[in-house]
Amino acid sequence: MPDLERPPGQKFDDALKEISSKNPAEEQEIPDQLDEVLIVTLPARRWEVEPGDAIALPVTILNNSRQKLSVRVHVEGWLDEGWMDEPYVQTSLEPGERSALELTLSPPRHSGVEAGDYPLAVVVRSPEEPLRLVRLGFTLRVLPVKRLTLQIGRAATPATWWQRTLNFTLRLSNQGNCPITVHLEGRAAMPVGSVHFPGGETFTLRPGQSCHAPLRFTVHRLPWIGLHGRELPVIVRAFAEGGAMLAQAHRTVEVRPILGMWQLAAVAALATMVAASALLLIIVGVLLMRYTTALSQHRVAQEPAPAIIVVTLNQPVAPVADSHTSSSAHLDDAPRLLPDPSAPLVLPDQVTAPGSGGPVRSIRMSPTNASAPQSNGTMTYAQMFQTIAAQYDLDWRILAAQAYVESGFDSLALSNAGAMGLMQVLPTTWREWAPTVGASDPFDSYSNVQVAAVYLDYLRTQLAQQGRPEKEWMLVAYHWGIDNLSAFLAEGGDWQTLPELHRRYAEDILRIARTLP
């Protein structure tokens, strides 16, 4: 080999020149110790590493002897053994052979590894030459890492009208490896509240150091009324000297209204007592009226029952004769008047009280309903529901169950909201859909069910276009309104989040329908 052709002294001098050119002496903190047999070089004498990362330190070794040597390389200096994956690296070199080895250094990422310069040295030994030792000094710089944790403690009590200021404890902990100066900033929902730091807003922490700072939250505006407290966010941010944000902490504060649940309960109790007194007076009045009515009915028990009034949509009231025969004849012979849009849908004196002579379990088909079967006979409720359901591809059992839930099969039912007849059709719905089926009498059972059926068919079509073809959604739309249900579904609502009142309505109808033979 070429290295063996020169005297050992000349080879040692050449190695010294190579080391001096690559590693200036002024940058070394641990003095070098060189050898003429084991010639060791490093590409640099200053290295940088961030905690949590690793660097590979390349060490080149030349065997300048005439025998085979085993070499062992390790790092000495102020460092933890845990920084190195393998404390020692070793190899065998033939005479004149040069080899490159790597030493891996990886300082862990925690506050115990402080930022700064660490003087270290690469040491090379050979068991065959125990008196020979090579030491090359170098500097390892651990880069600074700034990391801060913030924690806001809980307040002992919520904010009320008699206690508007709440005190918290803010815990700061330096998890980095260098000292940091922290500036705190607090923010709350203005103008509801504000945040202050009574102990100051600037703190300096050493690596691994923690401290506690007082935090004060003041509520400037409280809600006037409410059953429950309101949650307000409190945010604290920590900034370094250069303006970079190091950490952020959140905490919610409960703010109770001026008139809370207990105050409202007292007012409700007082109102309940007043309402109970008024209800008692009403009950007494109703009982007196029923007693008087019973006496009157007993006196006129032999008199004929009053005639059933047939209500025709938007037409003048036909006079009622003294008997069923004359009343029916008069209605059949009455001229067909044009609808008057200004006339009310139902006049107060046009509705007979339920149970006062109206049909209960059989339906006389109205001659004014063009879409009803043209027959002078009667049909049962089941036959009526089956006939109408077949026209609109509906389940007649669902129609029957809906009539039971809506009115209890009372064809003359009239709600406080104006819902009419067997299916409790609202006046606006009747005006829109009755002309479609040629219906004119909302208290005629056949007409009322037919308008409800065509409206249900419309709701089913609209909901199918929205991807909701199930019959329970059709029933909810009938009860709640198609606009309300469409807005609910557009906001991401589903069957589980549907209001209880409307969900129970559909479930009751479907359950009753399943029990019908």
Secondary structure, DSSP 8 states (H G I E B T S, - for coil): -GGGGS-HHHHHHHHHHHHHHHS-GGG-SS--B--SSEEEE-S-SEEEE-TT--EEEEEEEEE-SSS-EEEEEEEEES--GGGBS-SEEEEEE-TT-EEEEEEEE---SSTTS-SEEEEEEEEEEETTEEEEEEEEEEEEEE-----EEEEE---SS-B-SS--EEEEEEEEEE-SSS-EEEEEEEEESTTTEEEE-TT-SEEEE-TT-EEEEEEEEEE----SB-SS-EEEEEEEEEE-TTS-EEEEEEEEEEE--SB-HHHHHHHHHHHHHHHHHHHHHHHHHHHHHHHHHHHHHHHTTTS---------TTS------SSHHHHHHHHHHS------TTS-SS-GGG---TTSS--SSEEE--TT-TTS---SSEEEHHHHHHHHHHHTT--HHHHHHHHHHHHSS-TT-B-TT--BTTTTB-HHHHHHHHHHHT---TTSHHHHHHHHHHHHHHHHHHHHHTT---HHHHHHHHHH-HHHHHHHHHTT--TTTS-HHHHHHHHHHHHHHHH--
